[in-house]
Amino acid sequence: MNGNDTFNGERTSLWRNARLATLEDLGSLGIVEKAAVAIRGERIVFAGAESELPADLAKADQVIDCDGRWITPALIDCHTHLVHGGNRAREFELRLEGATYEDIARAGGGIVSTVKATNALSVDELVQAALPRLDALLAEGVSTVEIKSGYGLNIEAELKMLRAARVLGHVRPVRVVTSYLAAHATPPEYKGRHGDYIADVVLPGLARAHAEGLVDAVDGFCEGIAFSPAEIATVFDRARSLGLPVKLHAEQLSNLGGARLAASYGALSADHLEYLDAEGAAAMAKAGTVAVLLPGAFYTLREKQLPPVEALRTAGTRIAVATDCNPGTSPLTSLLMTMNMAATLFRLTLEECLAGVTREAARALGILDQTGTIEPGKSADLAIWDIETPAELIYRIGFNPLSERIFKGKRIPR
């Protein structure tokens, strides 16, 4: 577990007297008792038993006694709609009165209502609106957040959302991964003309976002109230031509075969998946497409169709978990609560939950080579917890035991 011994003038820090959950291996938390983690610059150079620590690292520039605390990889929220204007509290009331997600969307609510509020804000205003949501995630040990566009539905507004997401990654110590989601809904002026909207807005907007370096991946919403598999394929073809990875909101309200479509493009992930079938799960496993489960939306919408967790396990599909933070169907800014929901509602195991917000979340973003586990060579993104056992991170409700967050080797005050 020892890394490169070349100092190159970089400061070395050592966290000792710790307990590690490295999450390196599938099916295991990778627990190491009486452990240490050494960091040089932004990278981990040693992670393992303190008794195996090389002598040069024991003489680090900075030594921190963890007093037996647990260290895990910093958490990763791999599916959010963090940048937006306004809220949809009124729609929450309507759902309590019996309206369905489809009823609200078809009546002009849902995504389209957020579009109006989002388009009214500048980049700076979108950043200020998003910061409280981002700060809530960071306060729970999150180091990486995926942020989607999709509430602009015109080229300039989609670019504005992505620019705001990039700014968030500069004003806070966090890694922001962006997804272009113009194929989220059709604005009223394009009602019944999905193909025209894709041709006029989605594809040229994608070209501009790519040219400006604003997009890391391309997403879409494949559903009866959104876009068909054929329409999504048009978007994915353009993404492929630009060398961009894809992902997809799929099988949330029905089974249109979106997950199989995503897998056929080698998608990073397919997300939601309540109506996924065994064939779709197998296609995802074969393609290496991660299943991102979103219990916040399931909970908020009071859905009854559970995602087919056992079929995913049987197929060998990797499972990630995320907040789906958005103003309408998952106004959730706690990844700790999300893990509790995933365990309680979906019956995920302890290892599946923790891996789902670390290793598998990194895999779902295509950055597992950079972060998501504790091992030499990776970015020093760590969370240190005041807990007796990792199960506490999932078992407790509304409780945050974070002691310290480390991002790229730097200690971040709470």
C-alpha positions, 0 to 999 in steps of 0.5 A, a space after each residue: 500500500 506504499 506509494 511513490 517516495 519522491 517528495 518533490 518539495 510537497 508537504 506530507 501529512 499523516 493521519 494516524 491512530 485511525 480506523 479505515 474503511 477503504 472501500 477498495 474491493 467489491 463486497 467489502 468495506 476494506 476495514 483496517 484497524 489501527 491504521 494510518 493515511 499519509 498524504 503528500 500534496 493532493 495525493 494519498 501515498 500510504 493507507 494501511 496498518 500503522 505498523 506498516 508505515 514507512 519510516 520516512 512517512 512517520 516523520 511527516 510535516 504534519 501529524 494528526 492523531 485521529 483518536 480512533 475515529 473512522 476514515 472513509 472516502 469522502 462522499 460523492 453525490 453522483 446525481 443532482 439538479 443542484 442549480 435552479 431557481 425557485 421551489 415547488 412547494 405548491 406542487 408538494 401540496 398538490 401531491 398531498 391532495 392526490 395529484 400524480 407527477 404526470 398530472 402536474 407535468 401535463 398541466 404545465 407544472 413540474 420541470 416547466 415551472 422550474 424553467 421559468 424561475 431558473 431563466 429569470 436568474 443570472 449566473 451569479 444569482 443561480 450560484 447564490 441560490 445553489 450555495 446553501 444546497 451545496 453547503 448542506 452536502 459538503 457539511 456531511 463529508 461530500 467532496 464531489 457533486 454532479 450537477 445537471 443542466 435541464 431547467 433552461 430548455 433554451 440554448 443560452 439558459 442551459 449554458 447559463 446553468 452549466 456556467 453556474 455549476 462551474 463557478 460553484 466548483 471554484 467558490 467552494 472546495 468541491 469537485 463539480 462534474 457537469 451533465 448536459 440535460 437539455 433533453 429533460 423536457 420540451 418547452 411549451 413552444 415546442 409542444 408536440 414537436 420533440 424532434 424540432 426541439 432536439 434539432 433547434 436547441 438540444 444539439 446546437 446547445 450541446 455543441 456550444 457547451 462542449 466548445 466552452 468546456 462546460 460539459 463532462 457528460 450528456 444526460 437525457 430523460 427517457 419517459 412517456 412524459 419526456 423523450 422516446 428512446 429514438 429521440 434520446 438516441 439522436 442526442 447520444 449519437 451527437 454526444 458520441 461524435 463529440 467524445 462525450 460519455 452519456 447517462 440516462 434517466 430511465 425506467 422511472 415511471 414505465 419501462 421504455 427500454 431506456 436502460 438497454 439503450 443507455 447500455 448500448 452506448 456504453 453509458 456511465 449510468 442509468 438512473 432511477 430504474 424502478 421499472 427496470 426488467 432483468 434484461 435491462 439489468 443484464 445489459 447494464 452489467 455487460 456494458 459496465 453501466 452503473 445503476 444509480 438508485 434515487 430513494 429521495 424521488 421514490 419517497 417524495 413521489 410515494 412510489 410503490 414500484 421498487 427498483 429491482 435490486 435483486 435483479 441488479 445483484 443477480 446480473 452483477 450490475 454495480 449500484 450507486 446511490 444519490 440524492 437527486 436533489 431537485 426542487 420538485 421530486 427530491 428536495 433532498 440535500 443529505 447524502 446521509 439521509 439518502 443512505 438511510 432511505 436506500 437501506 430502509 426502502 430498497 433494502 440495500 446492505 451496509 456495504 452497498 450503501 457506503 460503496 454507493 456513495 463512494 466507489 460506485 458513485 465515482 464509477 458512475 461519474 467516470 472518475 474512479 481512477 481519481 477518487 472514491 476509494 482510499 488507496 495510494 495514487 488517488 486524490 486525498 478526498 477523505 471524511 473522518 467520522 465520530 462513530 463507533 462503527 460504519 453502520 452508524 452512518 446509515 442507521 442514524 436519521 438526521 444525525 451528522 457525525 462528521 469530524 473533518 473533511 479533507 479535499 485534495 489533501 487540505 483540511 476543510 473546516 466544518 
